[in-house]
């Protein structure tokens, strides 16, 4: 037992592990505080105790994943993390959708684990040890083709957990069904452990073998960015919308990591360290604002019992704290200055510009295209959260649940406000944080970054040292405050103090029937007193229509209509439904499932129930093994 503890479950606290431990703590602690108010009154005391036990075990397993230094123990704690998160996904097991989501999740995560184990066993065959240091030394002498195979296996295995396209299929099912504080940890931290593992195994242990590794990561990242944000734009389920944005932001993180891997093979070590730091910065920033958004979504769900934005509206009046913190999170994920999401995406842009300036000709074009993809992704994300915030919190309530909603308890508000404040802190303190992250990336890539001048005076970010473009988040924030203040003063100076009047929103000239006189015209005394109907409000479907038209080549929309007639000339009711085709499910996973079931049906014939036939199977298998072993 002592040998197992000392040699298998040894811990590593290098800069990369310490950074990920900080990410786990930053998200898990406020989520735990949030759960006090979220679970009270929703679950029985026994289930609340079970939930706390699973939450603590979940956080501990993630901490072990990022600290163990032995591949055998890594697989054990990786599986522990997967199993605990599965039980948390099906925590509301009385709902059929929770069971379905958990099943999809556990199947996909074990498929990914199979790839990971295969890659680790290939390295073990050369190292004859599971120790990270021994495996790293063995990889120095591993054939190039074997290294490439191991990289592909790691990318597929860890990419499944991270939710990269097309391995993301489990994510929009699992995240919405888990309790909201668990969704915040899964999206904010758990999927990031896959990024840690990819960096640890593919970059630090195996070692970057070829430039195509970085190019493959960048292509996968770009596709994940666009697919995630396009699907998010079409969603009306607020938690599912946030889940698709996890796919998008994992892509943004991998843009930085992929650029770093590419630069290291192009002999651009400082650019590689900067790109890796940009990826790690967006990783912790996404952990903060995505955890915040999931907690806000949980607050809305707890108050209304709804996740469909079309059934909400008007919540800003009854849930001001939730609305304010959701707005901050929406601004951060939309990369608006001076919040943290803006800074990390700006750093990623600068990493691409380094490639445009210093990389070979073909790579210059590639980097320019990736910068365009990131810009498009940011714009679409901003549009998506205009929809999410506007439809959810503004206008009038669209359901009785929304009209009767109340603000969340203190513990839930405290967690949301804390994370909202962190989005501001991690934006304004970017130069200080970047200094630390550059040291982390330097240790990952074995690059000396002590002389790298990426920051100036702890206030200014200078990606190209003494020349080029600069960014000071604190001065930018001060400038925005000055501009807003001067605008308010200018408006006051021009129009002065005028009496505030309140009136109804104009509704295109429609008036209630009770106000009409005999001539069909509303009396002067009743004009403007019309009662607006929530059905006349702008909807999420209407908002996303231009984007659905623009991306119809990918979304493949189709319609279903149903008319119920009283007679040939009179329609009693008309039902119109619009859907988009789930491309990856329709053309990849469903055909694969059909093939698996078809093979399974054919194999059932071997189960005849005859003991003699089973003995024959055993005999043939033993004979084949004897022949196989005799050849070695």
C-alpha positions in Angstrom: 0.0 0.0 0.0 2.8 2.4 0.8 4.4 1.6 -2.5 1.2 2.5 -4.3 0.8 5.8 -2.5 4.5 6.8 -2.9 4.9 5.7 -6.6 1.5 5.8 -8.2 -0.4 8.6 -6.4 2.5 11.1 -6.3 1.5 14.7 -6.9 3.0 17.4 -9.1 2.7 21.1 -8.3 4.5 22.6 -11.3 3.2 26.0 -12.6 0.7 24.4 -15.0 -0.8 22.3 -12.2 -1.0 25.3 -9.8 -2.7 27.4 -12.5 -5.4 24.7 -13.0 -5.9 24.3 -9.3 -6.5 28.0 -9.1 -9.1 27.7 -11.9 -10.9 24.9 -10.1 -11.0 26.9 -6.8 -12.2 30.1 -8.5 -15.3 28.3 -9.9 -16.0 25.6 -7.4 -16.1 27.8 -4.3 -18.7 30.3 -5.4 -20.7 27.5 -7.0 -20.7 25.7 -3.7 -22.0 28.8 -1.9 -24.6 29.2 -4.7 -25.9 25.6 -4.1 -27.0 26.5 -0.5 -29.8 28.6 -1.7 -30.4 26.7 -5.0 -30.9 23.3 -3.4 -32.9 24.5 -0.3 -36.6 23.7 -0.8 -36.0 22.0 -4.1 -34.6 18.7 -2.8 -35.0 16.6 0.4 -32.4 16.8 3.1 -31.1 13.4 2.2 -30.6 14.4 -1.5 -29.0 17.7 -0.4 -26.5 15.7 1.6 -25.8 13.4 -1.4 -25.4 16.5 -3.6 -22.8 18.0 -1.3 -20.9 14.7 -1.1 -20.8 14.4 -4.9 -19.8 18.1 -5.2 -16.9 17.7 -2.9 -15.8 14.4 -4.6 -16.2 16.1 -8.0 -13.9 19.0 -7.0 -11.4 16.7 -5.4 -11.2 14.4 -8.5 -10.6 17.4 -10.7 -7.8 18.5 -8.4 -6.2 15.1 -8.6 -6.5 15.0 -12.4 -4.3 18.1 -12.7 -1.8 17.2 -10.0 -0.9 13.4 -10.3 2.4 12.7 -12.1 1.7 9.0 -13.0 -0.3 8.0 -16.0 -1.8 5.0 -14.3 -3.2 7.1 -11.4 -4.3 9.7 -14.0 -6.5 7.2 -15.6 -8.0 6.2 -12.3 -8.8 9.8 -11.2 -10.0 10.7 -14.8 -12.5 7.9 -14.6 -13.5 8.9 -11.1 -14.2 12.5 -12.3 -16.2 11.1 -15.2 -18.3 8.8 -13.0 -19.0 11.5 -10.4 -20.0 14.0 -13.0 -22.3 11.3 -14.6 -24.1 10.9 -11.2 -24.4 14.7 -11.0 -25.9 14.9 -14.6 -28.6 12.4 -13.6 -29.1 14.0 -10.2 -32.7 14.8 -11.2 -33.2 11.1 -12.2 -36.9 11.3 -12.1 -36.8 13.2 -15.4 -36.4 11.1 -18.4 -34.2 13.7 -20.2 -31.7 13.6 -17.3 -31.3 9.8 -17.8 -31.0 10.3 -21.6 -28.4 13.1 -21.2 -26.4 11.0 -18.6 -26.4 8.0 -21.0 -25.1 10.0 -23.9 -22.5 11.6 -21.7 -21.2 8.4 -20.1 -21.0 6.6 -23.5 -19.1 9.5 -25.1 -16.7 10.0 -22.2 -15.8 6.3 -22.2 -15.2 6.3 -25.9 -12.8 9.1 -25.3 -11.2 7.3 -22.4 -10.6 4.3 -24.7 -8.5 6.5 -27.0 -6.6 8.0 -24.0 -5.8 4.5 -22.6 -4.6 3.3 -26.0 -2.2 6.3 -26.4 -0.8 5.8 -22.9 -0.3 2.1 -23.4 1.6 2.8 -26.6 4.0 5.2 -24.7 4.2 2.6 -21.9 5.4 0.1 -24.5 8.5 2.3 -25.0 9.0 3.6 -21.5 8.1 0.5 -19.4 6.8 2.9 -16.8 3.8 5.1 -16.2 5.8 7.9 -14.5 5.5 11.1 -16.5 9.3 11.8 -16.4 10.1 8.3 -17.7 7.4 8.6 -20.4 8.8 11.9 -21.5 12.4 10.5 -21.8 11.1 7.5 -23.8 9.2 9.8 -26.2 12.5 11.4 -27.2 13.4 8.2 -29.0 9.9 7.2 -30.3 9.5 6.9 -34.1 7.9 9.9 -35.8 4.9 7.8 -37.1 4.2 6.5 -33.6 4.3 10.1 -32.1 1.8 11.2 -34.8 -0.6 8.3 -33.9 -0.3 9.1 -30.2 -1.1 12.7 -30.8 -4.2 11.8 -32.8 -5.4 9.5 -30.1 -4.9 12.1 -27.4 -6.7 14.7 -29.5 -9.7 12.4 -30.0 -9.7 11.3 -26.4 -9.3 14.6 -24.6 -11.2 16.4 -27.4 -14.3 14.3 -26.5 -14.2 15.6 -22.9 -13.5 19.2 -24.0 -16.4 19.2 -26.5 -14.6 20.0 -29.7 -16.6 19.5 -32.9 -17.7 16.9 -33.9 -17.2 15.2 -30.5 -19.3 17.8 -28.8 -22.6 15.9 -29.1 -22.9 15.1 -25.4 -22.4 18.6 -24.2 -25.7 20.3 -25.1 -27.5 17.4 -23.5 -25.6 17.0 -20.2 -25.0 20.7 -19.2 -28.7 21.7 -19.3 -29.9 18.7 -17.3 -27.4 19.0 -14.4 -28.2 21.3 -11.5 -27.2 24.8 -12.4 -24.3 25.0 -9.9 -23.0 21.7 -11.4 -23.4 23.0 -14.9 -21.2 26.0 -13.9 -18.5 23.7 -12.7 -18.7 21.3 -15.7 -18.6 24.0 -18.2 -16.3 26.3 -16.3 -13.7 23.7 -15.1 -14.3 20.1 -16.0 -14.0 20.4 -19.8 -10.9 22.5 -19.1 -9.2 19.5 -17.5 -9.1 18.0 -21.0 -7.2 21.1 -22.2 -4.8 20.5 -19.3 -4.4 16.9 -20.2 -3.8 17.6 -23.9 -1.1 20.1 -23.0 0.5 17.8 -20.4 0.5 14.7 -22.6 0.8 15.9 -26.2 3.0 18.9 -25.7 5.0 18.3 -22.5 5.4 14.5 -22.6 5.3 13.4 -26.2 6.7 16.6 -27.6 5.6 18.5 -30.7 6.7 16.4 -33.7 5.4 18.3 -36.7 3.9 21.6 -37.8 0.7 19.8 -38.8 -0.1 19.2 -35.1 -0.6 23.0 -34.6 -2.4 23.3 -37.9 -4.8 20.5 -37.0 -5.5 22.1 -33.6 -6.2 25.4 -35.2 -8.6 24.0 -37.8 -10.5 22.0 -35.2 -10.6 25.1 -33.0 -11.9 27.4 -35.8 -14.6 24.9 -36.7 -15.6 24.6 -33.0 -15.8 28.3 -32.7 -18.2 28.8 -35.6 -20.3 25.7 -35.1 -20.8 26.4 -31.4 -21.8 30.1 -31.9 -24.1 29.3 -34.8 -26.0 26.6 -32.9 -26.2 28.9 -29.9 -27.8 31.6 -32.0 -30.6 29.2 -32.9 -31.3 28.0 -29.3 -34.2 29.2 -27.1 -33.3 27.0 -24.1 -31.1 29.3 -22.1 -28.9 26.6 -20.6 -28.5 24.8 -23.9 -27.5 28.1 -25.5 -24.8 28.5 -22.9 -23.7 24.9 -23.5 -23.1 25.6 -27.2 -21.1 28.7 -26.2 -18.8 26.3 -24.3 -18.1 24.6 -27.6 -17.3 28.0 -29.1 -15.0 29.1 -26.2 -13.1 25.8 -26.1 -12.4 26.6 -29.7 -11.1 30.1 -28.8 -8.8 28.5 -26.1 -7.5 26.0 -28.6 -6.8 28.8 -31.1 -4.2 30.0 -28.6 -2.8 26.6 -27.8 -2.7 25.6 -31.5 -0.9 28.7 -32.5 1.6 28.0 -29.7 2.2 24.5 -30.9 2.7 25.8 -34.5 5.0 28.6 -33.5 7.2 26.2 -31.4 7.9 24.2 -34.6 8.5 27.3 -36.6 11.3 28.3 -34.2 9.3 31.3 -32.8 9.7 30.5 -29.0 8.6 33.9 -27.6 5.5 34.0 -29.9 4.7 30.4 -28.8 4.9 31.4 -25.2 2.7 34.4 -25.8 0.1 32.4 -27.7 0.0 29.8 -25.0 -0.5 32.5 -22.4 -3.3 33.9 -24.4 -5.0 30.5 -24.5 -4.6 30.0 -20.8 -5.9 33.5 -20.1 -9.0 32.8 -22.1 -9.3 29.5 -20.3 -9.6 31.1 -16.8 -11.7 34.0 -18.2 -14.2 31.6 -19.7 -14.3 29.7 -16.5 -15.3 32.8 -14.7 -17.9 34.3 -17.0 -19.4 31.0 -18.1 -19.8 29.9 -14.5 -21.5 33.3 -13.8 -23.9 32.9 -16.7 -24.9 29.3 -15.7 -25.5 30.5 -12.2 -27.7 33.4 -13.5 -29.5 30.9 -15.7 -30.1 28.7 -12.7 -31.4 31.7 -10.8 -33.9 32.4 -13.6 -34.9 28.7 -13.8 -35.3 28.6 -10.0 -37.6 31.6 -10.1 -39.7 30.7 -13.1 -39.4 27.0 -13.6 -38.7 27.6 -17.2 -35.6 27.4 -19.5 -37.3 28.5 -22.6 -36.6 32.2 -23.2 -39.8 32.6 -25.1 -41.7 32.0 -21.8 -39.8 34.7 -19.9 -39.5 38.5 -20.3 -39.7 41.4 -17.9 -37.5 39.7 -15.3 -35.2 42.8 -14.9 -38.0 44.4 -12.8 -38.4 41.5 -10.4 -34.8 40.1 -10.5 -32.5 43.1 -10.7 -29.5 41.4 -9.2 -29.7 38.4 -11.6 -30.3 40.7 -14.5 -27.3 42.9 -13.7 -24.9 40.0 -13.2 -26.2 38.3 -16.3 -25.6 41.5 -18.3 -22.0 41.6 -17.0 -21.4 38.0 -18.0 -23.0 38.7 -21.4 -20.7 41.6 -22.0 -17.6 39.6 -20.9 -18.4 36.6 -23.2 -19.1 39.1 -26.0 -15.6 40.4 -25.6 -16.6 44.0 -24.7 -14.0 46.2 -23.1 -12.7 46.4 -20.5 -13.9 43.1 -19.2 -11.8 39.9 -19.1 -13.2 38.3 -22.2 -12.1 41.3 -24.3 -8.5 41.1 -23.1 -7.9 37.4 -23.7 -9.5 37.5 -27.2 -7.4 40.7 -27.9 -4.3 38.7 -26.9 -5.3 35.9 -29.2 -5.6 38.3 -32.1 -2.1 39.6 -31.3 -0.8 36.1 -31.4 -2.2 35.7 -34.9 -0.7 39.0 -35.9 2.7 37.8 -34.7 2.2 34.9 -37.1 1.2 37.2 -39.9 4.4 39.3 -39.4 7.0 36.7 -38.7 5.8 33.3 -40.0 6.5 31.9 -43.5 4.3 33.0 -46.4 1.7 30.2 -46.3 1.3 30.5 -42.5 0.7 34.3 -42.9 -2.4 33.6 -44.9 -3.6 30.9 -42.5 -3.2 33.2 -39.5 -5.1 36.0 -41.3 -8.0 33.6 -42.0 -8.0 32.5 -38.3 -8.1 36.1 -37.2 -11.1 36.6 -39.4 -12.8 33.5 -37.9 -12.2 34.8 -34.4 -13.6 38.2 -35.3 -16.7 36.7 -36.9 -17.2 34.4 -33.8 -17.0 37.5 -31.5 -19.6 39.4 -33.5 -22.0 36.4 -33.5 -21.5 35.9 -29.8 -22.4 39.5 -29.1 -25.6 39.1 -31.2 -26.5 35.9 -29.4 -26.3 37.6 -26.0 -28.3 40.6 -27.1 -31.0 38.0 -27.8 -30.4 36.1 -24.6 -30.5 39.2 -22.3 -33.2 41.1 -24.2 -35.7 38.3 -24.6 -35.1 37.0 -21.0 -35.1 40.2 -19.0 -36.6 43.0 -21.0 -40.2 43.8 -22.2 -43.2 42.2 -20.6 -43.6 38.8 -19.0 -44.6 36.1 -21.5 -45.9 33.7 -18.9 -47.5 33.7 -15.5 -44.3 32.1 -14.1 -42.2 35.0 -15.3 -44.8 37.6 -14.0 -44.7 36.0 -10.5 -40.9 35.5 -10.3 -38.9 36.7 -7.3 -35.2 37.5 -6.8 -33.0 34.6 -5.7 -31.8 34.0 -2.1 -28.7 35.8 -0.6 -26.3 32.9 -1.2 -27.1 32.7 -4.9 -26.8 36.5 -5.3 -23.5 36.5 -3.4 -22.0 33.9 -5.8 -23.2 35.7 -8.9 -21.9 39.1 -7.7 -18.5 37.7 -6.8 -18.0 36.2 -10.2 -19.3 39.4 -11.9 -16.7 41.3 -9.9 -14.0 38.8 -11.1 -14.8 39.5 -14.7 -13.9 43.2 -14.0 -10.8 42.4 -12.0 -9.4 39.9 -14.5 -9.9 42.6 -17.2 -8.3 45.5 -15.4 -5.4 43.5 -13.9 -4.6 41.8 -17.2 -0.9 43.0 -17.3 -0.1 41.5 -13.9 -2.0 38.2 -14.7 -0.3 38.0 -18.2 3.2 38.1 -16.5 2.3 35.1 -14.5 0.8 33.2 -17.4 3.8 33.9 -19.6 5.9 32.1 -16.9 3.5 29.2 -16.9 3.6 28.9 -20.7 7.4 29.2 -20.6 7.6 26.2 -18.2 5.2 24.2 -20.5 7.2 24.9 -23.6 10.7 24.9 -21.9 11.2 28.5 -23.2 13.1 31.2 -21.2 10.6 34.1 -20.9 12.5 36.0 -18.3 13.6 38.6 -20.9 10.3 38.8 -22.7 8.8 42.3 -22.5 5.1 41.6 -23.0 4.1 44.1 -20.4 5.1 47.6 -19.3 4.9 49.1 -15.8 2.2 46.5 -14.8 -0.3 48.7 -16.5 0.2 48.2 -20.2 0.3 45.1 -22.4 2.9 45.3 -25.2 2.9 42.0 -27.2 5.8 43.0 -29.4 8.0 44.5 -26.7 9.1 48.1 -27.3 7.3 48.4 -30.6 3.9 47.9 -32.1 0.5 48.1 -30.5 -0.3 48.5 -26.8 -3.3 47.9 -24.5 -3.9 49.4 -21.1 -7.2 47.9 -19.7 -7.2 50.4 -16.8 -6.7 53.4 -19.0 -9.3 52.0 -21.4 -11.8 51.7 -18.6 -11.0 55.2 -17.4 -11.5 56.5 -21.0 -14.9 54.8 -21.3 -16.0 56.3 -18.0 -14.9 59.8 -19.1 -16.7 59.4 -22.5 -19.9 58.2 -20.9 -19.8 61.0 -18.3 -19.2 63.7 -20.9 -22.0 62.3 -23.0 -24.4 62.6 -20.0 -23.3 66.1 -19.2 -23.7 67.1 -22.9 -27.2 65.8 -23.0 -28.0 67.6 -19.8 -26.5 70.8 -21.1 -28.5 70.7 -24.4 -31.9 69.6 -23.1 -31.6 70.7 -19.5 -33.8 69.4 -16.7 -37.1 68.4 -18.1 -40.0 66.7 -16.5 -40.0 63.0 -17.0 -43.2 61.5 -18.5 -44.2 57.9 -18.6 -46.3 56.4 -21.4 -47.3 53.2 -23.1 -45.1 51.7 -25.8 -46.6 52.4 -29.2 -48.1 49.2 -30.7 -48.6 50.1 -34.3 -52.0 51.8 -33.8 -53.9 48.8 -32.3 -56.4 49.6 -29.6 -58.6 47.4 -27.5 -62.1 46.8 -28.8 -63.7 48.3 -25.6 -62.3 51.7 -26.5 -63.8 51.9 -30.0 -66.8 54.1 -30.6 -69.6 53.4 -33.0 -67.5 54.6 -35.9 -64.7 52.1 -35.1 -62.4 55.0 -34.0 -61.0 55.2 -30.4 -62.2 58.2 -28.5 -59.6 60.9 -27.9 -59.7 60.3 -24.2 -58.9 56.6 -24.7 -56.1 56.9 -27.3 -52.8 55.8 -26.0 -54.4 53.7 -23.2 -54.1 50.4 -25.2 -53.1 47.3 -23.4 -50.1 45.7 -25.1 -50.1 41.9 -25.5 -46.9 39.9 -24.8 -47.6 38.1 -28.1 -46.7 41.4 -30.0 -43.2 41.4 -28.5 -40.1 40.6 -30.4 -39.2 36.9 -30.0 -36.0 34.9 -30.0 -37.1 33.1 -33.2 -37.6 36.4 -35.0 -34.3 37.7 -33.7 -32.3 34.7 -35.0 -34.1 34.5 -38.4 -31.5 36.6 -40.3 -28.7 34.4 -39.0 -30.7 31.3 -39.8 -31.1 32.6 -43.4 -27.4 33.4 -43.6 -26.3 30.0 -42.4 -29.1 27.9 -43.9 -26.5 25.9 -46.0 -25.3 24.5 -42.6 -28.4 24.6 -40.5 -30.7 23.1 -43.2 -33.9 24.5 -41.7 -37.3 22.9 -42.4 -40.9 23.7 -41.5 -43.9 21.8 -40.3 -47.4 23.3 -40.7 -50.8 22.1 -39.5 -54.2 23.6 -40.4 -57.4 22.7 -38.6 -60.4 23.9 -40.7 -64.0 24.5 -39.7 -64.9 24.5 -43.3 -63.3 24.8 -46.7 -63.0 28.6 -46.4 -62.5 29.0 -42.7 -59.3 28.0 -40.8 -59.9 27.4 -37.0 -56.3 27.1 -36.1 -52.9 27.2 -37.8 -49.8 25.6 -36.3 -46.4 26.6 -37.7 -43.1 25.0 -36.5 -39.6 25.7 -37.7 -36.7 23.3 -37.1 -33.0 23.2 -37.9 -31.3 19.9 -38.8 -28.8 18.6 -36.2 -26.1 17.9 -38.9 -23.7 15.9 -36.8 -26.4 13.8 -35.1 -28.2 13.2 -38.4 -25.2 12.4 -40.6 -22.6 11.0 -38.2 -24.0 9.6 -35.0 -27.4 8.2 -36.1 -25.8 6.2 -39.0 -23.1 5.0 -36.6 -25.8 3.8 -34.1 -27.7 2.1 -36.8 -24.6 0.2 -37.9 -23.9 -0.8 -34.3 -27.4 -2.1 -33.8 -27.3 -3.9 -37.1 -24.0 -5.7 -36.1 -25.5 -6.5 -32.7 -28.6 -8.1 -34.3 -26.4 -10.2 -36.5 -24.2 -11.3 -33.5 -27.4 -12.4 -31.6 -27.5 -15.4 -33.8 -24.4 -16.7 -32.1 -26.4 -16.8 -28.9 -28.3 -20.0 -29.7 -28.5 -21.3 -26.2 -26.7 -24.5 -27.1 -24.0 -25.5 -24.6 -22.2 -27.6 -27.2 -21.9 -24.5 -29.5 -20.5 -22.4 -26.6 -17.9 -25.1 -25.9 -16.9 -25.0 -29.6 -16.4 -21.3 -29.3 -14.1 -21.7 -26.4 -12.1 -24.5 -28.2 -11.7 -22.4 -31.4 -10.6 -19.4 -29.3 -8.0 -21.4 -27.4 -6.7 -22.9 -30.6 -6.3 -19.5 -32.2 -4.5 -18.2 -29.1 -2.1 -21.2 -29.1 -1.3 -20.7 -32.8 -0.8 -16.9 -32.2 1.5 -17.4 -29.2 3.6 -20.1 -30.9 4.7 -17.5 -33.5 6.5 -15.5 -30.8 
